[in-house]
Amino acid sequence: MNIIRSARFGASTLIPKNCWSVVRSISSTELTKLEVNDKTGIAVLTLNRPPVNSLNLELLTDIRNSIKDAESNKCRGLILTSSSNSVFSAGLDFLEMYQPKEERLKSFWTALQSTWMTLYGSKIPTAAAINGHAPAGGCLLATSCEYRVMLPKFTIGLNETLIGIVAPNWFMNSYLNVLPRRVAELALTQGKMFTTAEAQQVGLVDDVVNTKEEAIAKCEEFIGLFKKINPYARALTKQQFRINHLQELEQNREQDLQAFIAAITNPSTQAAMGAYLENLKKRSK
Ligand SMILES: CCCC/C=C/CC(=O)SCCNC(=O)CCNC(=O)[C@H](O)C(C)(C)COP(=O)(O)OP(=O)(O)OC[C@H]1O[C@@H](n2cnc3c(N)ncnc32)[C@H](O)[C@@H]1OP(=O)(O)O
């Protein structure tokens, strides 16, 4: 049997794999783990904020730093996944947006903008191994990558309208980068959460596999497609596809922040979010 000798799990830990490789931790925080396979040069970024990887200021900051770390370590690609068995990411942390303090709310949104620009505009190939539910901000992370593979019986989508909020342009642009316009409009206006099977059917995810290990292997396969492609030419080509969306946010960051603050602090949004949260808490009991 072929194995990985995992530096992180100790020299004696053997992990089944197709080749002899060393998995090395590049950077690690309480909320994220970034490991690179020295044989393939591909990094895996694992989100680790139990119970549901909701994206708060600290997690967003760590994700952005990890992407930068993967780039500066010249990784050949980056795979996003989750340490949870059932949730990839529950999206933005409601506790950042419900009854917020203004300074923290500003930092939070600014961090989300930066993280999205870093991921969506990354020069290296990016892929998401979606091993659990991926609503809203979770879906945004996945659709910002170049390739998605998902496990069965989970859900993914931009459900903002269900919460009484409107997804900003750049959320919609990430969706439109993956979905046909008509499908995206219908899904966004309905706040539709796609099942894994539906997501594959409309092209929101590229592949479906049964285990996280298979999902990571599929992502590695995707990144491997670029092995013989000049990385500079690849990066510039990707950039040309995405530059308009990136510039649109870059040039309107302050306006986007003010629009977010106005929308979130609106009493009717707060009431809708409060009701949604209460329902969520009831359901989880
Ligand atoms: C202009 C404004 C634009 C703003 C854009 C916002 C985009 C967003 O991302 S808004 C966030 C949208 N997210 C959701 O609607 C997801 C809500 N969560 C769920 O549907 C489920 O939790 C789940 C399917 C992700 C997971 O279900 P599971 O049964 O495994 O776990 P739960 O028992 O529901 O949850 C456990 C625990 O976590 C709390 N929680 C869940 N999601 C969030 C969240 N996004 N933020 C903060 N906290 C969350 C949930 O209330 C439970 O807490 P308790 O154990 O304390 O009850």
The ligand as a Tripos MOL2 file, in Angstrom:
@<TRIPOS>MOLECULE
LIG
   57    59     1     0     0
SMALL
NO_CHARGES

@<TRIPOS>ATOM
      1 C1        -25.9450   43.3010    2.6630 C.3       1 LIG1
      2 C2        -25.8240   42.1480    3.5540 C.3       1 LIG1
      3 C3        -25.0840   40.9770    2.9690 C.3       1 LIG1
      4 C4        -24.7610   39.9880    4.0290 C.3       1 LIG1
      5 C5        -24.4230   38.6810    3.4870 C.2       1 LIG1
      6 C6        -24.5280   37.5820    4.2390 C.2       1 LIG1
      7 C7        -24.1950   36.2840    3.7280 C.3       1 LIG1
      8 C8        -24.1780   35.1970    4.7960 C.2       1 LIG1
      9 O1        -23.3070   34.3800    4.7540 O.2       1 LIG1
     10 S1        -25.3810   35.2250    5.9940 S.3       1 LIG1
     11 C9        -25.2530   33.6500    6.7810 C.3       1 LIG1
     12 C10       -26.1800   32.6890    6.1200 C.3       1 LIG1
     13 N1        -26.0340   31.3690    6.7010 N.am      1 LIG1
     14 C11       -27.0690   30.5790    6.8790 C.2       1 LIG1
     15 O2        -28.1950   30.8950    6.5990 O.2       1 LIG1
     16 C12       -26.7630   29.2430    7.4840 C.3       1 LIG1
     17 C13       -27.4760   29.0390    8.7480 C.3       1 LIG1
     18 N2        -27.1290   27.7290    9.3360 N.am      1 LIG1
     19 C14       -27.6790   26.5860    8.9270 C.2       1 LIG1
     20 O3        -28.4990   26.5040    8.0310 O.2       1 LIG1
     21 C15       -27.2300   25.3420    9.6450 C.3       1 LIG1
     22 O4        -26.6100   25.7320   10.8490 O.3       1 LIG1
     23 C16       -26.2610   24.4730    8.8460 C.3       1 LIG1
     24 C17       -27.0270   23.7890    7.6850 C.3       1 LIG1
     25 C18       -25.0860   25.2660    8.2840 C.3       1 LIG1
     26 C19       -25.6900   23.3720    9.7700 C.3       1 LIG1
     27 O5        -26.7460   22.6500   10.3610 O.3       1 LIG1
     28 P1        -26.4410   21.7780   11.6500 P.3       1 LIG1
     29 O6        -27.7270   21.0740   11.9740 O.co2     1 LIG1
     30 O7        -25.2280   20.9590   11.4430 O.co2     1 LIG1
     31 O8        -26.0460   22.8160   12.7680 O.3       1 LIG1
     32 P2        -27.0180   23.7360   13.6290 P.3       1 LIG1
     33 O9        -27.5060   22.9380   14.7870 O.co2     1 LIG1
     34 O10       -28.0290   24.3820   12.7660 O.co2     1 LIG1
     35 O11       -26.0240   24.8800   14.1220 O.3       1 LIG1
     36 C20       -25.0960   24.6570   15.1810 C.3       1 LIG1
     37 C21       -24.8880   25.9680   15.9120 C.3       1 LIG1
     38 O12       -24.2940   26.9200   15.0010 O.3       1 LIG1
     39 C22       -25.1020   28.0960   14.9450 C.3       1 LIG1
     40 N3        -25.0230   28.6760   13.5920 N.ar      1 LIG1
     41 C23       -25.3540   28.1070   12.4250 C.ar      1 LIG1
     42 N4        -25.0870   28.9170   11.4020 N.ar      1 LIG1
     43 C24       -24.5810   30.0490   11.9210 C.ar      1 LIG1
     44 C25       -24.1080   31.2770   11.3750 C.ar      1 LIG1
     45 N5        -24.1070   31.5120   10.0560 N.pl3     1 LIG1
     46 N6        -23.6580   32.2140   12.2240 N.ar      1 LIG1
     47 C26       -23.6250   32.0000   13.5520 C.ar      1 LIG1
     48 N7        -24.0570   30.8580   14.1390 N.ar      1 LIG1
     49 C27       -24.5310   29.8940   13.3340 C.ar      1 LIG1
     50 C28       -26.5230   27.5820   15.2750 C.3       1 LIG1
     51 O13       -27.3330   28.6380   15.6950 O.3       1 LIG1
     52 C29       -26.2140   26.5980   16.3680 C.3       1 LIG1
     53 O14       -25.9330   27.3380   17.5360 O.3       1 LIG1
     54 P3        -26.4090   26.8250   18.9850 P.3       1 LIG1
     55 O15       -25.7810   25.4800   19.1360 O.co2     1 LIG1
     56 O16       -25.8840   27.8590   19.9280 O.co2     1 LIG1
     57 O17       -27.9110   26.7660   18.9420 O.co2     1 LIG1
@<TRIPOS>BOND
     1     1     2 1
     2     2     3 1
     3     3     4 1
     4     4     5 1
     5     5     6 2
     6     6     7 1
     7     7     8 1
     8     8     9 2
     9     8    10 1
    10    10    11 1
    11    11    12 1
    12    12    13 1
    13    13    14 1
    14    14    15 2
    15    14    16 1
    16    16    17 1
    17    17    18 1
    18    18    19 1
    19    19    20 2
    20    19    21 1
    21    21    22 1
    22    21    23 1
    23    23    24 1
    24    23    25 1
    25    23    26 1
    26    26    27 1
    27    27    28 1
    28    28    29 2
    29    28    30 1
    30    28    31 1
    31    31    32 1
    32    32    33 2
    33    32    34 1
    34    32    35 1
    35    35    36 1
    36    36    37 1
    37    37    38 1
    38    37    52 1
    39    38    39 1
    40    39    40 1
    41    39    50 1
    42    40    41 ar
    43    40    49 ar
    44    41    42 ar
    45    42    43 ar
    46    43    44 ar
    47    43    49 ar
    48    44    45 1
    49    44    46 ar
    50    46    47 ar
    51    47    48 ar
    52    48    49 ar
    53    50    51 1
    54    50    52 1
    55    52    53 1
    56    53    54 1
    57    54    55 2
    58    54    56 1
    59    54    57 1
@<TRIPOS>SUBSTRUCTURE
     1 LIG1         1 GROUP 0 **** ****
